[in-house]
Amino acid sequence: MTKLRVGLLFGGRSGEHEVSIISARAIARGLREGGNGDKYEMLPFYVQKNGLWQGPAVAQQVLETGEAIACSEIIERRSQLWQFPPAAAEVDVWFPIIHGPNGEDGTIQGLLTLMQAPFVGSGVTGSAVGMDKLAMKDAFAQAGLSQVKYMSVSRSEVWSNPCVFPKLCDKIEETLGYPCFVKPANLGSSVGISKVRSRSELEAALDKAATFDRRLIVEAGVVAREVECAVLGNDQPKASVVGEITYQSDFYDYETKYTDGKAQLHIPAALSPDVTTQIQEMAVKAFLAIDCAGLARMDFFYVEATGEILINEVNTLPGFTSLSMYPQLWAATGIPFPELVNRLIQLALERHPAS
């Protein structure tokens, strides 16, 4: 039987480059295990931090070492940026695992669509809306999903004249109060996020977030348990068991998320059957609301004191590292890692049938 050639696409230009390599190494192992080695042939492709694509020979080296390739940010000939390795033409189905901007925001999905080959995960719409926290929250509101109070802020408001900025801070304090969270609208893995409790911290956090993105979001803080639910499928998605994250740090920042021992995952979460069912139903509703496909992880706040369940955000291309919640949730639901990889490839083929 001819094996299906799976293009494992990883790396990228975002701050989550190293996380992408770790995820790709796990998926590469999954493509060899559980009978997948009999069905799939992996063709790895690595996108350097400066945007250049490298073919299977170099990409395999990165997978084996786990180390990013040092490269100059200066590209001598811009035409190199759209000269893909010849092996790209041999791919039957793509498995992109590039986290963050230029990976899960609809850009790479648009490129793969133009390549006319199936790919794992959401398309342009679901990826773009899921990545932009403001667009995502608007879509969730339209779907009737409960959320924390939030405000949108632009970089121009932050870096405006000295008379305007204090008024912006006044409005945030009046509308949301403290503590609150300041976030870039289009970054993942808690990059650029700050928890603030005072005016001076708010000013610094806004300035910091504005260096990452021209669109910012400020959210009210809430005393709640942080729970997550994985979704798998296309038009009729299914939800996994619910997991909970606990940690000692001030909030679930980048270091806590990707440092072994900093956070604890409790799977399944100690929740009542009724609360669990509500979270699962909301997860599927959110998945469909932004036109996700294949996979997504939905993050929630459960306010135990009031019984409120608030959707926080969606990750349309969640991590596949050993610390990542998404594969662990499905393992606890009865789908081991190799089978999860297989199902995602099959869902890609279902959504993008060969022409």
Steps between C-alpha positions, in 0.01 A plus 500: 500500500631846409558712806343844530769768509445732798673839488588589860541877494660666805721783624386841384570864575307543826627498857366145529757361256662270757162373623412414140814285474405310817145445370634381164733249665204350688289479182791343312512226764121461475529449124727201564295338777171313534497372144542849352839404359325253269265769364700822496834621374615818671657783299615768748531867405659759725437875479795695635453805723568724200225331297709277273366150439731202537426158351502153657879465540541811714160461667584146611821631655298751705258227610789280613688769692201702619702815435401795282740585218689822557443733208542859402182705497632661181390326183723570204239434234131550583409247232631232738194554718266344247729230365370190675705180522427271201373227736200722587342394171502138621286561810156335507380663823658771714527496879588859596613544859630858486369680806430872523503768227568377145401152613157479658356834394374401155810599304657155465151355455445733204832391350416132541159562344673649195722191487178299453597232752301395810629624835434428865304758699280799440486694175566869449188628675515284812874553538487878455205552733640260757834680505365853529366523856274796420339338194471176696320666790263677262415164342447339839273786606297456182463130586372586848801367690571664838837675539687731737467876443759636259605808303676539168795738477711605203873563493430855383305567821791375710768682308300820466563847636536538878149640533319196354679212676393594855136515386534150354633370832216678684246323279660158556500554877135611499381220271707203615677591822789306650637244462474480123698339221656679204562287191610540139202396286698271270756302697475156655659316794453797736766703318486871590228456765513689830289488813465849646380632836585869485516801270877476458479131412216568256701766317804272474289202388328696225834625371642146507201342320508775235851393401357160398179600320307805382178354649478437873241358736455575868297253705357517850660263748283226644540261792437168331629153424666469158364203307552383143319274256633353176285476188554262209307482174366702210129564457402271788776556757534317828626629834752327725498465875566829680837576657611759753825695531641605836824688566682705760602791276295818478334387178542242223786674321741369236758370750236321706343348191818349355718424805464150639364506855378862492137403434293197587241348267208324666326267256213459538422813701317455828171646378139393533353311203269794430782756487711266286216455252441876478869562427504230231188642336646854507826371353323348201285813458810721499676268253213533255454874565836590346501223236774286649594167346703201607615609841479777755541545874245712681599676822247597767468667838277318749393741774421251771346759733223587252496196272583716196686348207679761289680421178847652494645417160560239232826359371452364149848347483575392858837370608591134464787501748527254790356774723214590267142464615343417162652154438477415870126577505439267208718228652279519811192484275623180338694618196876439540750733333569295183128452438442873557759579231332252266154645560619854433646394166179319409293805596720711272436262211126505576486881498718542191418210266729454204379686190 
